[in-house]
Amino acid sequence: MSHKARNMVRSLQFAAAVAPVLLASGAGAQGLTEQQQFARGIYQELVEINTTTATGDTQKAAEAMGARLRAAGFPESDVHVFSPAPHKGNLVARLHGSGARKPILLVAHIDVVPANREDWSVDPFKLTEQDGYFYGRGSGDDKYMASAFITNLIRYKKEGYKPDRDIIVALETDEEILDANALGMQWLIKNHRDLIDAEFALNEGGGVGLKNGKAIRNSVQTSEKVSIGYQLTVKDRGGHSSLPRKDNAIYRLAEGLVRLSKYDFPMNLNETTRIYFTKTAEVDKAHADDIKAILAPQPDPAALARLSENPGYNAQLRTTCVATMLEGGHAINALPQLATAKVNCRILPGEPVEGVQATIERVLADKQIEVTPTGKAVLSPPSPLNEEIMGSVEKLSKEFWPNAEIVPVMSTGATDGSYLRNAGIPTYGHSGLGSDVDDNRAHGKDERVLVKSFYEGEEYLYRLVKMLAGGK
């Protein structure tokens, strides 16, 4: 086949992939470019597939994205859709480069947390555009990144881009359940490590912080807190409620929880959080003095107490433990024989897990409150502050958001980046998605993404990956 004929075939294949989107959306609608229409179509398709971790269908989503890639000319050998269980799906796709450098891995999860229609102002599983936002479950966490990576991989293919390294996209299931038996990234590492092996990975975890519509920071997540749960249990012989005793399982547990609620773990800054606060002091003028005071060789306790009142800052300063579930008793007219509570802890990287349980037991100050871990903590080392990555982020960020500080961050939540780090693939949370620092709706009702930020972030990731992948 001649070079001209091959180009014609590629053009027809790409047109076939784009056509359904343009028909559905109307080419040029709302003043969008054809590329933006294409990006929106992939985004809409992903959001409107219900991929709730427990009851949805990530296999359908993975297959849909695989079909998009094949229609754009990717060979079957470079598009792998795995279904480790019914309705569970992972996709791994590759754009080949020259092989001069080790691949880059682009990771996004396609499962989402539950969303009840009666709680939302719109249908959570329809992409709704209104008031300058895209609404939908997973619109930000994490189908924005998933759709951007697929859109851009097709765009690279269309352009005939030849990077210095392979670009691998991995869309995974089960990220939201944080379970040892999850069938997403852990399964891929165990069963198909060769397909995802890379020099480093980009993942969720760091975005562009907006204040009054202006970008104040562009975050790069290099580490994560360790999540682990504990069950607190009090048992008692019970009895008839007409003969109450002071020794009551519910009271005993409640008193222990009150003591726990008043306890703060010690401040413990690491390399990432120290840089985070140093950078934050430059943009948060209201808290700048207190931040500088806690960064001093002898931190000021009063400044620390004031900063700790801010939940976002408090989570960066220390390990945290919070009661999240409570249950007790078995009948209205019976003294409780059993009272239990669930406590979720987010432990700073490097702090011993066993020390946290010992601290909880000490603070509860009641040997009749039994403390039992409900899972196994996944420890992972922070990713190094890679000069190539940080330098590329800083250079490109100045073109998109000139006044934004580049800030390394530690996620207070958890992602599957911890499994990649433990597998020897340094992972960096960096999305390029702008959102209001005071309006975080991930996992909440009416999850939404700024329309402007969606298109801006998709273009940013397109250019950033090209910078990191090299070639031409």
N, C-alpha and C positions, 0 to 999 in steps of 0.2 A: 504494500500500500504506500502511495506517495506521501510526502510530508504534508502536502496541501490536503490530501484526502483525510489523513489522520486528524488534522486541525478541524476539518469540517465535521468529522465524527464527534470529536470532543465538544464542539460548539453545539451540535444537536443533542448530545447527552446532557450538557449543562442546561440547555433550553428546556429539556424534558423535566429536569429537576426544578427549574424556576417556574415553569408555566402554571402549575397548580396554585402556587402562592399568588401570582399576579392575577389569576382568574378570581381567586377568593377575595383578594384585597383591593383589586383595582389598580393597575399600573399607574404609578405616579400619584396615587391618592395621598392627600395631606402633604403634598410637596416633598415626598420622600424620593430618594434615588432608587434605582432598581436594586442596588445592593442592599439598601436599608429595607426595602420591601421583602427581599429574600430573607434577611435576618429576622424580620418580624414574623414571617411565615413559619420558620423553624421554631422560633420561640413560642408562638401560639400553639403549634402542634404539640410541643412538649408539655406546656402548661395544661392543655386540655386532655391529656392522658392522665387519668387518676393513678398516681404511683404511690399512694399512701403505703408506708412500709408493710404494715400488717395485712392490709386488705386490697391494695391496688395491684397494678400490673407493670412492673419495671421491665419485664421481658418485652411487652408491647412497645414501650418507649425505646428500648435498645434496638429492636428490630426496625422501628420507624427511622431512627437515625442511620442505621446501617443501610436501609433502602435509599436514603438521601445520598449517602456517599457513593453507593454503587451507581446510581443514576447520574452522578457527576463524573463517572469514569474511573473510580477506584476499583481495582481488580478484587475478585473474591478473596485472593490470598492475602490482601491487606486489610480486610474488613472482617473481624471476628465477633460474632454475637454468641455469647455463652449463656445457657440457662441452667444453673446448678440445681434448680428446683422449679416446680410449676409457678409461673407468674413472676419468677425472679430472673432478671437479666442484667448482664454486663456487656459492654461493647469496648473493643480495643481496635483502633484503626491507626494506620501508619502512612505518612507521606515520606517517601524515601528521599534522602539527601545524598551528598557525595560520600558520606562515611568518614570524612576528615576528622570529625569529632563525635563523641559519644552522644546518643539521643537526648532530647528533652522530652519530658513527660508532662502532659496537660491533663489534670484530673478534675472531674466534677461528679457529684453524686446526683442521681436522678430520682431517688426516693424522697418522699416528703412526709412531714408529720400530719396527723389527722386535721381535718377542717370540717366543721359542721355548718351546713347551709344556714340553719336558723341563727347562728351566731354572727354571720357575715352580712354586710349590706349588699353584696353582690354574690353571684355564684362563684365559689372558690375554684371550681374546675372549668371555668371559662375565662379566657383572657379578656378583661374589660379595660378599655382605655377611656378614662374620664379625668377631668380636672388636672391634666398634665401628668397622670400616673398610669402605669399598667398595674392592675389588680389581679391577683390570683395566687393560689397556694403554690409555693415554690418559685414565684416570680423572681425572688431574690435569692432564696436558699433552696436549691442552688442551680435552678434551670436557666438563669441568666448566663452563668459561666458555661454550662453544658451546651446551650444553643450557640453562644459566641464561639466556642472551640470548634463545633461542627461547621458553622457558617464560614469561619476563617479557613478551616482546612480545605473546604470546597473552593474558596476564593484563591488560595495558594495554587490549587490544582489547575484552576481555570487560567491563571496567569502564567503557568509553566514555571513556577518558582522552584529553584533547585537550591535548597539550603546546604550548609556545611555538615549538618547533622540531621538524622531522621527526626521527624516530629511525630510523636505518639499521642493520641487522645484516648483516654480511658474514662468511660462513663460507668459508674458503679452503682449497685444497689446496696441496701441495708446499712448505709452510713448512719442513719438517724437512730438506730437501735443500740449502738455501742455494745455489742454482744460478742462474746468469744466465738459464737457459732454463726456469726453474720456471714453472708455469702457474697460480699462485695470485694473490697480491696484485700482483705485477709485471704479470701478464696483465690483471687487472682495471683497474689504473691506465692501462695502454696502450689497452685496448679499450672500457672502460666507466667512464671517469673521472667522467662526469656522474652516474652512479648512486651513487657513493660519496663525492662531494665533500662536505666537512664542515668545520666550524670547528675541530674537534679529534676525536681518536679515543681510545677506551679499548681496551686490548689486554692480553695477558699480560705478565708480567715483574715484577710486584710483588705480594706476598701478605702475609698476617698471620703473623708469626713467633711460635711458641709455645715456651715453655720450661717444662718440668714441667707442661704443660697450661694454662699461663696466657699470655695474649697480652702480648708485650713490645714489639712494634712492628707498625705497619701501613705497608707500603712503597709508594711511588709511584715507578715507574721512569721516569726522564726522559731517559736516554741509554743507549747500548750500546757495548761494546767492538767493535772492528772485527776480524772473523775473516778470516784469510788463511793458506793453507798454502804450504809450501816443500818442494821435493824436494832432498835432498842426494845427490849422486852421486859415486862414486869409480870410475874405470876403471883397468884394469891389463892387462898382456899375458898374465897367467896362466901356466900351465905345469903340470908334473907335481907332485903333492903329495909325492913322494919327494925332491924337491929344493926345500925351502922357502927363501924369502928373507925378510929382515926387512921388506922393502917389500911389504905385503900389503893389498889393498883393504879387507878386512873390518877389520883392525886399524887402518888409517888412519882409516876412518870412525868406528869405535868410540872411538878416542882423541879425535876431534873432538867427538863427542857427549858424552863425559865432561866436556870443557871447557865445553860449552854448558850441561850440567846444573848446573854450579857457578856459573853467571853469573846475577846478578840485575840486571834493568833498573833504572834509577834510580826512586826514588819520585817520583810526579808527581800531586799532588792537584788536582782541578778543583772547580768550585762544588758539584756534586752530592756528590762523595765527601768533601769537607771537611765539609759539613753532615751527611752520613751518619756520619762518625766522631765528630763533636761530639755527635750524638744517641746514638750507640752507647755512648759513654763514660758516659752517664747510667744505662744499664741493665746494662752488662757490667762489674761491679765488679772482676772478676778482672783485666781488662786496662785498666781506666780510667786508671791512672797512665801506662802505656806509650802509650796513645792520646793523652793530653794532651801527652806528651813529643814525639810526632811532629807534633803540631799547632802546636808552639811555633815562633817565628820562626827559631830554630836547632834543627831536629829532632835528637833524641838518637839516634845511630847504634845504640847498644845496644838501645834500646827498639824501634827499627825492625827490628832483627834478630830480636827476640823475637816481635813481631807477625807478621813474615813467615813464621814457622813454622806459623801458622794459615793453611791454604789459602784459606779464605774471605776473610780480611783481606788476604792477600798479593795476591789477584786484584784487589782494590779499590785497592791501593797503586801498582800498576805494570803496565806491559805485560808479558805472559808469553809464553814460547815453550817448547813441550814436544815431545819426540819421541813419536810415537804409532804408527809402523809401521816395520818393519825387514825388509830382505831382502838376501841376498847369496849368491854362489856358484852353481854349476850342477852340481857332481858332488862326491861324497865324496872322490874321489881326484884332484881337480884344484884347483890354486890359483885363487882367485876372480878372474874377469875383471871382475866388476861387483858393487858393493855400494851399496844405496840405503837411504835413510831418509826418512820423512815427518815434518815438523815442523809443528805447528799453533800459530800465534801469535794472541793476542788483544790487540789494540793499543788503547791508550787513545784516546778521541776527541780529535782535535786534534794528535796526534803524527804526523809524516810517515811514511808507509808505507815509502818508500824508505830512510829512516834505519834502520828495523828490519832490512831485508836487509843493509845495510852493517854493522850491529852483529853480526849472525849471522856474517858472513864474517870479521869481525875476531876474534871469540871463537873460531871454529873454528881460526883461525891455521894454515890449510893451503890453499894455492892449488890443490892437486889435488882438493879437495872442492868440486865445483861446486854452487852454490845457485841454484835456479830456482823462481820463483813458480808455484803450481799453479792459481791462480785470480785473480780480480780483486777487490780490496777494495772494499766498498761503504761509503763515508764518508757520515755524516749528522750534522747539527748537533744538539746536545741540544735537547729541547723546553723552553721557558721555564717557570719555576715559576709557572704561572698561578694568580692569587689566587683566582679563583672555584672552580677545581678543588680546590686545596689547602685552601681554607676549607671547602668542602662535605665533603671527606674528613675533615677534623679534627672538624667538628661531628657528623657521623654516626658516626664511629668512637668517639667518647666514649659514645654510647648503646650500642654493641655491645661495645666493649672499652675501658672507662674508663681503664685504666692503660697502654695501648699508646702508644708514641711514634710520631708521624707522621714517617717517615723517607724523604727522597728517596734513590733508589738508582740506581746504574749497573749494568746487567746485564753480567755477565762472559760470558754466552752471547750469542746473537744471535736476534733475531726479525725478522719482516717489517715491524716498526715503522720500520726504517731507510728502507724504500722509501716509506712514507707521509710521513715527515719530509722526505725529498728531494722529494716531490711537493707540499710546502707544507701538509701537514696535521699539525700538532703531535700527537704520540702519547704517551700515558701508560699505562704498564704497571700495572694495578691490578685485582686479582681479588677481594679480600675473602675469599679462601680461607685458612683457618688450617691451618698444618702445623708439625710439630716442626722447629725449626731444626737439629737434629742427625739428621734422618731424611729426607733428600731422595732419593726413589726415581725421580724423573723419568728416563726413558730406561733405567732399571735393572730388575732382576727384582722381581716382586711390587709393582709400582707401586700405590700406594693413597692413599685420601683418607679422612680422618675423616668418619664419617657425620654427626656433629653439625656439623662445619665445612661440609659440603656444603649442608645446609639453611640454616644460618646465613648462609653466603656468598651463596646464591641470593637470600635476602631482603634482604641488604645491598645487592647490586647492583640489585635492584628499586627500592629506595628512593633509592639514590645517583643512578641515571639520572633518576629523577623530579625530584630536586633540581636536577640540571644542565639538564634539559629544560624545567622550569618548567610553567606552565599549570595546568590542573585537569581 
